[in-house]
Amino acid sequence: MTTAGFETASDSRVQEMQQRLTQLLDGCSSQEIPKADVCAKIARCYADLGDSPAAIAWLRRLTNAPDSFLAWNNGALLLDQLIKDGSRGLPTRKAKVWVASTYTSAQFASLLKLAGLRHGLTLDVLEGGYDQLRQDALAPGSSLYSAAPDVVVVAPHAGDLRLPEFSDDPAAAVEAELSRWTAVLSALAANGGSRIVLHNFASPPANVFGHLSQSVKGSRAAMIRHLNERLGEQQKSGVSIVDCEGLSALIGKRVWFSDRYWYAAKQAVSLEALPLLARHTASVIAAQFGLSKKCLVLDLDNTLWGGVVGEDGVNGVKIGQGDPVSEAFLAFQAYIKGLQGKGVILAVCSKNNDADAREPFAARPEMLLRVDDFAVFAANWRTKSDNLRDIAKQLNIGLDALVFVDDNPAEREVVRRLAPEVEVLTIGPDPADYLRALAECTWLETAAFTQEDADRTAQYRARNQAADLEAAAGNLEEFYQSLQMEGAIAPIDDASLARCVQLLGKTNQFNLTTRRHSESRLRAMMANPAVDHFTLTLNDRFASHGLVSLLIAEQAGADYVIDTWLMSCRVLGRTVENGLLSHVRQRAIARGCRHLIGVYAPTAKNAMVSDLYERFGFEQLGRSADEVRWGLDLSAPWPHENTYVRWRQANGLLKVSA
Amino acid sequence: MNAESDQDIRIKLLDIFEDVFGVRMAELRDELTLLDVPGFDSLKMINLMFAIEQGFQTQFAGNELAEFANVGELVAYLRDQAA
């Protein structure tokens, strides 16, 4: 196509295109991650040659290269075109995002789509009018609400704040400002079922009080700090924060803020900082959808310690205080230990003899990580991609829930090629750089923090021990008995609400309908007298698993309809589901219902429960493109009581059945 | 600093226009105005300003970029900046 002297890249000169592509690929063949502008150019070549999956793969690589606004912008233009054409290779998981901003957010909105690709999301990003945030949020019939977005990104900036340079009553000034923003947030929560992501306020570098603002609570800088803290507390009302104050510090406030671009085009965040902001916003959105990575898989030699244990010997590997290399590995281990405390599962994937690999953990007291910290310890001579598949399988999580860290570029390449679902961290040759690469990768953002998260590795390790026991026990009955399970069923309460919202957001496999109810939606359901909700907590001889299953059902006349039923994969295959469904059946009978109705809505991940209702004797009532409906006659005999779990009396709606 | 020839400046600008507008143009004629570029809007204007500032290590004041009548004036400006 040629118009008025401009040749668009969709020209049919395929050969020339292929030559250009070969040139570009040759030019960067020695680089693990080519520069962002090269990635964008390669992506465009592939798109022009009709290979959209390759184009999309290169757009993803672009987002992992060092940031460049222009390359991102170029990539975002291409992505728009690919989405418009309904190209092959786009993530099937879609979400509609509304960006409600008080500044020019068009570039941010466009970059956010590209950042969504990183997390396997095809984002449809809509924007409110310039500075229409308040109007859109506060008017119930606004275009925001009629668009019914899955996520609203609220993006204000410090210029919006009605905070003076000095206040003699800073607490009151901050509370007044806070209520202006919570009015917007609660209107959003009340009017739509959307998740809310809030950019907090980056404090401008021009600060009248200077260093003294750290001591003067009434200074504007101190009040912005305090306001951000108060906004962070909104998490309990379902608002997720993107810490723009932190991001602006990370990239440098001289870069984040550009007065020239503010005056020229009302860009409150400089274009240079937008890739960073888009990437982090997408990671917070992804965490809300349960797309965060769950497990960090680590190599050992030259990744967790300096040297090769099989060659340098257990006392030769470098870890601990005293020399720069040892200290760098120590700091890296400390950070990883911190991630584990947040709920990231750790695993080892190392080419080593198993005994050699374990020895430093036992013999070197300087090591911060211990063998017990790893849910799976795979030290052998198999291909790493095979080991990663095994690790995912043992943990009952997807390959796409793994982040792989290895100092050896060849191993990273093998994994990129043979297990492309795994996210591979690119790290430089100097161990001093490892920690920063991991800290800035954004793969491990999580949406909430609960006691279950803190105990996760112990639970997964216990699961694996239970699996070993399964192998030893010979028959299943003996295995179930030997677990000594103890369970309790209770309605959702204030203490369990956060965990329930988290499970709704992230459970993929044992999830019959995958309805990602937001916290506000869940609260609305809980207030409905026709709705019952059941949580199940479980202990066994190895671990306390915490709240592992949630079921929500609603009475509709003589029908008792299961809206949501999900269970954590940690407790699969041990009859827990029988226990919960038996209780729910009793409740349906107590309500006077005649039929229990279950719905199975197939997704890419939940095939494991496609025949769940059938296994419980339900009959298929109907099938549409999106779901299968199952029904159970409540007067029929019920041979599915669970006798392996000892039920503890829990306070609440439900009396435990015999 | 080495003064860039008009030809060097044009080649660099072609790359920048491709980056910003997603379109590879055969050449940049002097009489071309920004409004002639397919897909031009106020947003692309800002992106272009950013791209030229980065590429040529210069800074436009206010709406300076929009005030150039055509590519010829822009090239002349960039040549003078580099001199």
Interface residues (C-beta under 8 A of the other chain):
Chain A: T3 A4 G5 F6 E7 T8 A9 D37 R44 F69 L70 A71 N73 N74 L77 L78 T104 A106 Q107 R260 Y261 Y263 A264 A265 Q267 L271 E272
Chain B: D19 V20 G22 V23 R24 M25 A26 E27 D36 P38 S42 L43 M45 I46 N47 M49 F50 A51 Q54 Q59 A61 G62 N63
